[in-house]
Amino acid sequence: MPITYLKRAQGTEPVDISSTTRTVQDMLKRLEEQGESATRDYSRQLDSWDPESFVLNEEQIAAAERSLPSTVKEDLDFAHRQVRAFADRQRESMSEFEVELHPGLITGQRNIPVNAAGCYVPGGRYAHVASAAMSIATAKAAGVPHVVACSPPRKGEGIHPATIYGMSLAGADTIMCLGGVQAVAAMAFGHFTGHRAAVLAGPGNQYVAEAKRLLFGRVGIDVVAGPTEALVLADETADPWVVAVDLISQAEHGLDSTTILITTSRRIAEETLALIPRAVDQLPAESVAARAWESFGEVIVADTREEAATLADEYANEHVEVHAADLDWWLQHLHNYGSLFLGEETTVSYGDKTSGPNHILPTRGAAHYTGGLWVGKFIKTVTYQRMTREANAQIGRVAARISRIEGMEGHALSGDVRLQKYFPDEALETAVEG
């Protein structure tokens, strides 16, 4: 049977971000030209925050730690260990090598961390304490010498103490209480620290995301972040209540969060739909989950698991959960996702907070061509080569001939002068045949 939609998203029209782009462009231009004074002006205007110094000192960091219950610190310690251990293993998987490709021609690869990174830890509706480990600890695992971390003030009160503790625990070398576009610019331009970030990482609101996008090229970025996406694949063995809760748990991220169920069982689809209101009722009254589900939730019934997997790959969502039998089959047949959660026993919420793999992931279909944040984002994989004079005998002649085919006489000349110097008794091949 064809794919059947029991619920379609109602709010999938393309969003016009042109006004956001213009605003951020103007802000970045002023922030670069006027520097720290403009940063302070924007912080005062947008966040009502005008401290003597945006950079936290050791006593402020220590005071934040002292204010936290031991259980909070223990939980953050556990989450940090998980994230750092996974990132360390990723770093270990990146190899350097050297190989003789041709007699006398030695080539190789090196992995070099960038000199400085900027990590944005969002504030806003929630205190995103888990995000500190995801970006900062990953940068430190990559070997970045200096990490500048920024997080916005809460209603003129500074950074949440748990966020400060998480940033310090993860290894931030400098912590700044600064948010929004002005924070992104401060990290990129080296305001207040003297360290210009070569890579910017970490989620944020639409203005933060747009600032990173506009700066991309001058600096590296993790991903162009969009609204949260979660997709659940389920067969007849799934528990519809668990599925409903997982969908709604991700819908609470924001009004534009996308949550999708694709199932091979119409019964599971119908029961999950019926249970969504009960799941919503478990959340605080101010939660946006119900409205996000109404606008961006989808429930789809597919005929086969092959059909379901193909459709999931077309969506290429940020998070994909599999509540189905034969998990190894799904692992082998799913290709486009930011992170994959196999089995009822795991959930996107675990990945968001503490399980280990990074939660800064591609959205808006970017999983078709990229994964999420990992140590490699903070490392330049570069190449080198060296060769003997004897190797020039063939390499030089082939390079010169190809250059002349392309009409690039200057490139050919680079080979010629070496051949003349190293092999003065041998004739040059300066003509292009045919």
C-alpha positions as CSV (number, residue, x, y, z in Angstrom):
1,M,0.0,0.0,0.0
2,P,1.2,3.6,-0.5
3,I,2.6,5.7,2.3
4,T,-0.3,7.1,4.4
5,Y,-0.2,10.3,6.4
6,L,-2.4,10.2,9.5
7,K,-1.1,13.6,10.5
8,R,0.8,16.1,8.3
9,A,2.8,19.1,9.4
10,Q,0.9,22.4,9.0
11,G,3.8,24.8,9.4
12,T,6.3,23.7,6.8
13,E,6.3,26.8,4.6
14,P,9.8,28.2,4.0
15,V,10.7,30.8,6.6
16,D,11.8,34.2,5.4
17,I,15.0,35.1,7.3
18,S,15.9,38.1,5.2
19,S,15.2,40.5,8.0
20,T,17.3,38.4,10.4
21,T,20.1,38.4,7.9
22,R,20.1,42.2,7.4
23,T,20.0,42.7,11.2
24,V,22.9,40.4,11.8
25,Q,25.0,41.8,8.9
26,D,24.6,45.3,10.3
27,M,25.5,44.1,13.8
28,L,28.6,42.2,12.6
29,K,29.8,45.2,10.6
30,R,29.6,47.5,13.5
31,L,31.1,45.0,15.9
32,E,34.1,44.5,13.7
33,E,34.6,48.2,13.0
34,Q,33.9,49.5,16.6
35,G,35.1,46.5,18.5
36,E,34.6,46.2,22.3
37,S,32.7,49.4,22.7
38,A,30.0,48.2,20.3
39,T,29.9,44.8,22.0
40,R,29.2,46.6,25.3
41,D,26.5,48.7,23.7
42,Y,24.7,45.7,22.3
43,S,25.0,43.8,25.6
44,R,23.5,46.8,27.5
45,Q,20.8,47.3,24.9
46,L,19.7,43.7,24.3
47,D,20.5,41.9,27.5
48,S,20.5,44.7,30.1
49,W,24.0,43.5,31.0
50,D,26.9,45.9,31.5
51,P,29.4,44.4,33.9
52,E,32.8,45.8,34.7
53,S,34.3,42.8,32.8
54,F,32.6,40.3,30.6
55,V,35.4,37.8,31.4
56,L,34.7,35.8,34.5
57,N,37.5,35.7,37.0
58,E,38.6,32.7,39.1
59,E,36.6,33.8,42.1
60,Q,33.4,34.1,40.2
61,I,33.9,30.6,38.7
62,A,34.7,29.2,42.2
63,A,31.7,30.9,43.7
64,A,29.4,29.4,41.1
65,E,30.8,25.9,42.0
66,R,30.3,26.5,45.7
67,S,26.7,27.5,45.2
68,L,25.7,24.2,43.6
69,P,24.5,21.1,45.4
70,S,26.9,18.2,45.3
71,T,24.3,16.1,43.4
72,V,24.3,18.7,40.5
73,K,28.0,18.7,40.3
74,E,28.1,14.9,40.4
75,D,25.6,14.7,37.5
76,L,27.6,17.2,35.5
77,D,30.8,15.4,36.2
78,F,29.3,12.2,34.9
79,A,28.0,13.8,31.7
80,H,31.3,15.4,31.1
81,R,33.2,12.1,31.5
82,Q,30.8,10.5,29.0
83,V,31.2,13.2,26.4
84,R,35.0,13.6,26.9
85,A,35.5,9.8,26.7
86,F,33.7,9.6,23.4
87,A,35.5,12.6,22.0
88,D,38.9,11.2,23.1
89,R,38.1,8.0,21.3
90,Q,37.3,10.0,18.1
91,R,40.6,11.8,18.4
92,E,42.4,8.4,18.7
93,S,40.7,7.3,15.5
94,M,42.2,10.1,13.5
95,S,45.5,8.8,12.1
96,E,48.6,10.5,10.6
97,F,50.7,8.7,8.0
98,E,53.6,8.9,5.7
99,V,54.0,7.0,2.5
100,E,56.5,6.8,-0.4
101,L,54.1,7.1,-3.4
102,H,56.9,7.0,-6.0
103,P,60.6,6.3,-5.5
104,G,62.0,9.3,-3.8
105,L,58.6,11.0,-3.3
106,I,57.6,11.0,0.4
107,T,54.0,12.3,1.2
108,G,52.1,12.5,4.5
109,Q,49.2,13.7,6.5
110,R,49.2,15.6,9.8
111,N,46.3,16.4,12.1
112,I,46.8,19.9,13.6
113,P,44.4,21.4,16.1
114,V,43.3,25.0,15.5
115,N,44.9,27.6,17.7
116,A,41.7,28.9,19.3
117,A,38.0,28.0,19.3
118,G,34.9,29.8,20.4
119,C,32.1,27.8,22.0
120,Y,28.6,29.3,22.5
121,V,26.5,27.8,25.3
122,P,22.9,29.0,24.9
123,G,20.7,30.4,27.6
124,G,17.2,31.6,26.8
125,R,14.2,29.5,27.8
126,Y,16.4,26.8,29.4
127,A,19.8,26.6,31.1
128,H,21.6,24.4,28.6
129,V,24.2,23.1,31.0
130,A,24.8,19.9,28.9
131,S,25.9,22.0,25.8
132,A,29.0,23.1,27.6
133,A,30.5,19.6,27.5
134,M,29.4,19.0,23.9
135,S,31.4,21.9,22.4
136,I,34.1,22.8,24.9
137,A,35.2,19.3,26.0
138,T,35.2,18.2,22.3
139,A,37.5,21.1,21.4
140,K,39.9,20.3,24.3
141,A,39.9,16.6,23.3
142,A,41.0,17.8,19.8
143,G,43.9,19.6,21.5
144,V,42.8,23.2,21.0
145,P,45.2,25.3,23.1
146,H,42.7,28.1,23.9
147,V,38.9,27.8,24.1
148,V,36.8,30.9,24.7
149,A,33.3,30.1,25.9
150,C,30.4,32.5,26.0
151,S,26.9,32.2,27.5
152,P,24.3,34.9,27.9
153,P,23.2,36.5,31.2
154,R,19.9,35.5,32.7
155,K,17.7,38.6,33.2
156,G,20.7,40.7,34.3
157,E,21.9,38.0,36.8
158,G,24.8,36.5,34.9
159,I,25.3,33.0,33.7
160,H,23.5,30.2,35.5
161,P,26.0,28.7,38.1
162,A,25.5,25.2,36.7
163,T,26.5,26.4,33.3
164,I,29.6,28.2,34.6
165,Y,30.6,25.0,36.4
166,G,30.0,22.9,33.3
167,M,32.0,25.3,31.2
168,S,34.9,25.3,33.6
169,L,34.7,21.5,34.0
170,A,34.8,21.0,30.3
171,G,38.1,23.0,30.1
172,A,37.2,26.5,28.9
173,D,40.3,28.7,29.1
174,T,38.2,31.9,29.1
175,I,34.5,32.2,30.1
176,M,32.6,35.3,29.1
177,C,29.1,36.3,30.2
178,L,28.0,37.5,26.8
179,G,25.2,36.4,24.5
180,G,23.8,36.7,21.0
181,V,25.5,38.1,17.9
182,Q,27.8,40.2,20.1
183,A,29.2,37.0,21.7
184,V,29.7,35.3,18.4
185,A,31.5,38.4,17.1
186,A,33.6,38.7,20.2
187,M,34.9,35.1,19.8
188,A,35.5,35.5,16.1
189,F,37.3,38.9,16.4
190,G,39.1,38.3,19.6
191,H,37.3,41.0,21.7
192,F,38.3,41.0,25.4
193,T,40.6,38.0,25.1
194,G,43.0,38.6,22.2
195,H,42.2,35.1,21.0
196,R,40.5,35.0,17.5
197,A,38.6,31.8,17.2
198,A,39.4,29.8,14.1
199,V,36.3,27.7,14.7
200,L,32.9,28.6,16.2
201,A,30.7,25.9,17.7
202,G,27.6,25.5,19.8
203,P,23.8,26.0,19.3
204,G,21.9,29.2,19.7
205,N,18.9,31.2,18.6
206,Q,18.3,32.3,15.0
207,Y,20.5,35.3,15.4
208,V,23.4,33.3,16.7
209,A,23.0,30.7,13.9
210,E,22.9,33.5,11.3
211,A,26.0,35.2,12.7
212,K,27.9,31.9,12.5
213,R,26.6,31.3,8.9
214,L,27.6,34.8,7.8
215,L,31.1,34.4,9.3
216,F,31.6,31.0,7.8
217,G,34.6,31.1,5.5
218,R,36.5,33.6,7.7
219,V,36.1,31.0,10.5
220,G,35.0,27.4,10.5
221,I,31.7,26.5,12.1
222,D,30.2,23.3,13.4
223,V,26.8,23.2,11.6
224,V,24.3,25.7,10.4
225,A,21.8,25.0,13.1
226,G,18.1,25.0,12.6
227,P,15.1,24.0,14.8
228,T,15.3,20.7,16.6
229,E,14.2,17.6,14.6
230,A,13.3,14.2,15.9
231,L,12.1,11.2,13.9
232,V,10.9,7.9,15.4
233,L,10.9,4.7,13.3
234,A,8.6,2.0,14.8
235,D,7.2,-1.4,14.0
236,E,4.5,-3.4,15.7
237,T,6.8,-4.2,18.7
238,A,7.0,-0.5,19.7
239,D,5.3,0.8,22.9
240,P,3.1,3.7,21.7
241,W,3.3,5.5,25.1
242,V,7.1,5.6,25.0
243,V,6.9,6.8,21.4
244,A,4.4,9.5,22.2
245,V,6.6,10.7,25.1
246,D,9.7,10.8,23.0
247,L,8.0,12.8,20.3
248,I,6.6,15.4,22.8
249,S,9.9,15.5,24.7
250,Q,11.6,16.9,21.6
251,A,8.7,19.2,20.7
252,E,9.3,21.2,23.8
253,H,12.5,22.6,22.3
254,G,10.6,25.3,20.5
255,L,7.5,26.3,18.5
256,D,9.2,25.2,15.3
257,S,10.5,21.9,16.5
258,T,9.8,19.0,14.0
259,T,8.7,15.6,15.3
260,I,7.8,12.7,13.1
261,L,6.7,9.1,13.5
262,I,7.1,6.7,10.6
263,T,5.7,3.2,11.4
264,T,4.9,0.0,9.6
265,S,2.0,-0.5,12.0
266,R,-1.2,1.4,11.7
267,R,-2.2,0.4,15.2
268,I,1.0,1.9,16.6
269,A,0.3,5.1,14.6
270,E,-3.3,5.5,15.9
271,E,-2.5,4.6,19.5
272,T,0.5,7.0,19.5
273,L,-1.7,9.8,18.1
274,A,-4.3,9.1,20.8
275,L,-1.7,9.2,23.6
276,I,-0.1,12.6,22.5
277,P,-2.5,14.7,24.6
278,R,-1.7,12.6,27.7
279,A,2.0,13.1,27.1
280,V,1.5,16.9,26.7
281,D,-0.4,16.9,30.0
282,Q,2.7,15.7,31.8
283,L,4.5,18.9,30.9
284,P,4.3,22.4,32.6
285,A,1.5,24.6,31.4
286,E,4.0,27.0,29.7
287,S,5.5,24.3,27.5
288,V,5.4,25.0,23.8
289,A,5.3,21.2,23.0
290,A,1.6,21.0,22.2
291,R,1.8,23.9,19.7
292,A,4.9,22.6,18.1
293,W,3.3,19.2,17.7
294,E,0.2,20.7,16.2
295,S,2.2,22.7,13.6
296,F,5.1,20.4,12.9
297,G,4.2,16.9,14.0
298,E,3.7,14.1,11.5
299,V,2.5,10.5,11.7
300,I,3.1,8.3,8.7
301,V,2.3,4.7,8.0
302,A,4.6,2.8,5.6
303,D,4.0,-0.7,4.1
304,T,7.5,-2.1,4.8
305,R,10.5,-1.4,6.8
306,E,12.4,-0.8,3.5
307,E,9.9,1.9,2.6
308,A,10.1,3.4,6.1
309,A,14.0,3.5,6.0
310,T,13.9,5.1,2.5
311,L,11.5,7.8,3.7
312,A,13.6,8.4,6.9
313,D,16.6,8.9,4.7
314,E,14.7,11.4,2.6
315,Y,13.9,13.5,5.7
316,A,17.6,13.2,6.9
317,N,16.6,14.3,10.3
318,E,18.9,15.5,13.1
319,H,17.8,12.7,15.5
320,V,16.5,9.3,14.5
321,E,15.1,6.8,17.0
322,V,14.4,3.2,16.1
323,H,11.8,1.3,18.1
324,A,11.7,-1.9,16.2
325,A,13.0,-5.5,16.0
326,D,16.3,-6.4,14.3
327,L,18.2,-3.2,15.2
328,D,21.2,-4.3,13.2
329,W,19.2,-4.2,10.0
330,W,18.3,-0.6,10.7
331,L,21.8,0.3,11.5
332,Q,23.0,-1.1,8.2
333,H,20.1,0.4,6.1
334,L,19.8,4.0,7.5
335,H,22.3,6.5,6.1
336,N,21.1,10.0,6.6
337,Y,20.8,11.3,10.1
338,G,22.7,13.4,12.7
339,S,22.7,10.7,15.4
340,L,21.0,7.4,15.6
341,F,19.3,5.9,18.7
342,L,18.8,2.2,18.4
343,G,16.1,0.6,20.5
344,E,13.5,1.7,23.1
345,E,16.2,1.6,25.8
346,T,17.8,4.7,24.5
347,T,16.3,8.1,23.6
348,V,17.3,11.5,22.1
349,S,17.0,13.0,25.6
350,Y,19.9,10.8,26.7
351,G,21.9,12.0,23.8
352,D,21.0,15.6,24.6
353,K,22.2,15.4,28.1
354,T,24.6,12.7,29.0
355,S,25.1,9.5,27.0
356,G,28.3,10.6,25.2
357,P,28.0,11.2,21.4
358,N,27.7,14.9,20.5
359,H,24.3,16.5,20.5
360,I,25.3,19.4,18.2
361,L,24.0,17.9,14.9
362,P,22.9,18.8,11.3
363,T,19.4,20.0,10.6
364,R,17.3,21.0,7.6
365,G,18.5,18.1,5.5
366,A,22.2,18.7,6.1
367,A,22.6,15.1,7.2
368,H,22.5,14.2,3.5
369,Y,26.1,15.4,3.4
370,T,27.5,15.9,6.9
371,G,27.5,14.6,10.4
372,G,27.5,16.8,13.6
373,L,30.2,18.3,15.8
374,W,33.2,16.1,16.5
375,V,36.9,16.5,17.3
376,G,37.7,16.7,13.6
377,K,35.9,20.0,13.4
378,F,38.6,21.5,15.5
379,I,41.5,19.9,13.6
380,K,43.0,20.7,10.3
381,T,44.0,17.6,8.4
382,V,46.9,18.8,6.2
383,T,49.3,17.2,3.9
384,Y,53.0,17.5,3.1
385,Q,55.5,16.2,0.6
386,R,59.2,16.0,0.0
387,M,61.2,14.4,-2.7
388,T,64.7,13.6,-3.9
389,R,66.4,15.0,-7.0
390,E,66.1,11.6,-8.6
391,A,62.3,11.6,-8.2
392,N,62.2,14.7,-10.4
393,A,63.2,12.7,-13.4
394,Q,59.7,11.4,-13.8
395,I,57.6,13.7,-11.6
396,G,59.0,16.8,-13.2
397,R,58.5,15.7,-16.8
398,V,55.0,14.5,-16.3
399,A,54.0,17.7,-14.4
400,A,55.5,19.8,-17.2
401,R,53.7,17.9,-19.9
402,I,50.3,18.1,-18.1
403,S,50.9,21.8,-17.5
404,R,51.5,22.4,-21.2
405,I,48.4,20.5,-22.2
406,E,46.5,22.8,-19.9
407,G,48.3,25.9,-21.4
408,M,50.0,26.7,-18.1
409,E,53.5,27.5,-19.2
410,G,54.6,28.9,-15.9
411,H,53.8,25.7,-14.2
412,A,55.7,23.8,-16.8
413,L,58.7,26.1,-16.3
414,S,58.8,25.1,-12.6
415,G,59.5,21.6,-13.7
416,D,61.9,22.6,-16.5
417,V,64.3,24.6,-14.3
418,R,64.6,21.6,-11.9
419,L,65.2,19.2,-14.7
420,Q,67.8,21.5,-16.2
421,K,69.6,21.8,-12.9
422,Y,69.4,18.2,-11.7
423,F,69.9,16.5,-15.2
424,P,71.8,19.0,-17.3
425,D,72.8,16.4,-19.9
426,E,69.2,15.3,-20.6
427,A,67.0,17.0,-23.2
428,L,63.8,18.8,-22.1
429,E,60.4,18.0,-23.6
430,T,59.0,21.5,-24.2
431,A,56.6,20.7,-27.1
432,V,53.0,19.5,-26.7
433,E,52.2,16.6,-29.0
434,G,49.1,16.4,-31.1
